[in-house]
Amino acid sequence: MRWFGLGRRRVEQDPQRQHALLHELRHGFGPQQQLPFADQAEQVTRLLDGDDGLAVASEIVREVADAAHQEMLAQADHLHRQTGAGVRVDRSNYRPLWRDAGRWLRWPLFALPGGLHPYVHVAAAAPTIGAGARRAVRVTSAEPLLDRMFEVLDLTVAGWEFGRVRVDTDAATLAVRLISATRALHDAMSEPPPLPPPVRELMRRNNSVDVLDPRADRVVGTFNPGKTMRETLLA
């Protein structure tokens, strides 16, 4: 067990418990389970308690973002070898890549090698980080974590626009939770960085998308990413 002194407040971390918890979440939740993603995400959120849960939530976001980036690099390399096209992968802004080559790309978040799922694990990690944002800046490195959260948000919305990803309530919930959590973490930092280019681009737009029922081709509402980002991140 590790202790980090913070004046009268201490951050307690238990690496063994974190490892066991991440293993439980990785293998006990996901598409292989019959329970709807939303219900699984709520169960995972309840397990992500305390400083160890916050550290695991941060690790989930980091692993998902890193794995997605590696997958995008592999796809870009394959596309270059097949077509000769020069394809640049910028993990701070995936939108130009998806805009130019989306019809040849596969959205990376549904097939991550570590068994983590965006609508279960990331959808649980985001509100955990948001609720514990002031604690998160002590438990983990806040700026890299914020970068990775924005990266997953960028991939999520780009997948809707350019990657033929179905926008259902699970997808919209993930985006809303990431937006809310990035605001909370951004506010908790003493010197927060500027908002990344894809967020600034989307905030200049006012496009809504239909949101479907996860179990049927039935529209149950609409979602405007740019408007939500403006109202949340600029409030």
N, C-alpha and C positions, 0 to 999 in steps of 0.2 A: 504494500500500500504506500502511496506517495502523498506527501502533504506539501502544499505550496503556501507560504506565509503571505498574507495580505493585510497586515495590520491586525485588526481585531477579527477579520474574516479569513477563513482558511478554505482552500479548495482541496477536497479529498478525491483522490483517484485510485482505483484498484484495477491495474491492467489485466489481471486474471479474470475479474468479473466482466470487464469490457469485452475481452476475447470470448468468454462463454456467452455473453448476451448477443454479440454479433453473430456467433455461430447459430444460436437459437433462432434469431430473426431470419438469417439467411436460408436456413433449411426448414423452418416451420411455417413460413408464410410465402405467398406468391401465387402464380397462375396454377400451380399443381393442386392448390386447395380449392374446395368447392365454394367456400364463402365468398361473397362479393368483395371486390377490392376495397370499397369504402369501409366495410365492416372490419376487414383485416387491418386497414390503416389505423382505425381507432384502437384496435387491440394492441398494435405495435406501439402506438403513442403512449398507451398506459404503461407499457414495459420500459419505456425510455425515461425513467425517473432518476432524479438526483444528478450529481456531477458525472457519474459514469454513463448514465443515459444520454446526457448532453454530449459527452465525448463520442459516444457511439453514433449519435445522430450526425455529428460533424463528420465522422469517418464515412458514414453512408453517403453523404453528399460528395465528399472528396473522391471516394472510390467510383461512384457512378460517373462523375464528371471526367475523371482520368480515363476510365474504360471507354467512355463515349468518344473522347478525343483520340485515343489510340485506334478505335474503329474508323473514325473519320479519316485519319491519316492513311490507314490501310486502303480504304475505299478510294481516296484521292490518288494513291500510288497505282492502284489497279486501273483506274480510269486513264491515268497518264500513259500507262503501258499499252492499254487497248486502243487509245485514240490519239495519243501524242499531245493531248491538250495539257497546257500548264495549269494546274489546279492548286490554289493556295489555301491552306487550312490555317485560319486564325482563330484560336479558341476564345479570344476576346470579342469576336464578332463573326458568327457563322453565317449570317444572313447573305453576304455576297456569294459565298460558296453555294448555298442552297438556291439562291436566285439564278445563278448561272448553270448549275449542274444538277439541280434537284431531281430531274427526270431520270437520272442515272444513279442516284444515291438511294441508300436504304437507311431509314431512320434508325439510329443506333440504340435507342433506350429500351427497346423491347427484347433485346437479345444480349444482355450483358453477361460476360463469362462468370461473374461471381454470384449469380443467382439473385441479385437485387432487382426489384421492379419499381419503376417510377410511380405507379399508382398505389403502391402499398408502402414500400420502404421510404421513398423520398417524400411521399405525401404525409408520412408520419414524422419524418425527421424535420421537415420544414417548420411545422408549428412548435415542435419541441425547441428548436433553436430560437424561434421568434419569442416564445414565452420566456425563455431563459437567456435572452440576448445579453443582458448585463453580466450574467454569470459566464456566458460563452466567451466573452473577451478575456476572461481569466483562465478558462479551461483549455482554450485552443488559440491558435493564431487567427485573429479575427479577419484580417484583410484577405489572406488566401481563401478562407472559408467564404467570405462574401463574394469573391471572384467566382468560385466554383458554383455558388447558388445562382448567380446571374448567368453563368454558362449553361446550367441546366434549363433555366427559364428561356434563354435564347433558343436552345435546341427544341424546347417544347413548342414554342410559338412558330418557329421556322418549319417544324414538321407539319403543322396545320396548313401553313400557307403554301409550302413548296414540296412537301414530302408525302402528301396524300394520307396523312394521319387523321383518323376519325376523331372529331371533337365531340366527346360525350361528357357526361357529368364528372367522370373520373379525371379526364384530361383537364377540364376547366377548374376543378377543385385543386389539382396539382398547381396550376398556374397561379390561382388566387393565393394559395398558401405560400408559394415561393415569393410572390410580390410582397405579401404582408411580412414575411420573415426577413426579407432583405431590408425592408424599411426599419424594422426593429433593430436588426444588427447594425445597420448603418448609423442609426441614432445613438447606439450604445458606444460607438467608437469615438475616441477623443479627437482623432483627425481622420474622418472618413474620406475615402477617395471619391472622385467624381463618378457620376453614373456612367455606365459603359455605353458605347455607340449604339448597340441594338436597342437598348431601352430608350435612348434619346430619339432614335428613329421612330420607334413605335409610338412614343408619346406625341409625336407630331401628326399622327394619323387618328382617324376616328372610325375605323372599320369594325363592324360587328360580325360575329360568326354564329350560326345556329348551333345549339348544344343538344345532343341527342341523348335519349335514354340508353344506358349501357347495354341493355338487354333487348332493344328493339330499335327499328329505324323510325323513331318518333321524336319530333322536335319538342323539347320540354322548356326551352328558353333560348336566350341569346347572351353572348358575352363579348364585350368590347375591351380587348387587352390594353389598347392605348389609353382609353379613358380610365380604366382601373389603375394603370400605372401612374397617370397624372394625379388622380385623386389620392392615391396612397403614398407615392414616393415624393410628391411635391407639396403635400399638405403641411 
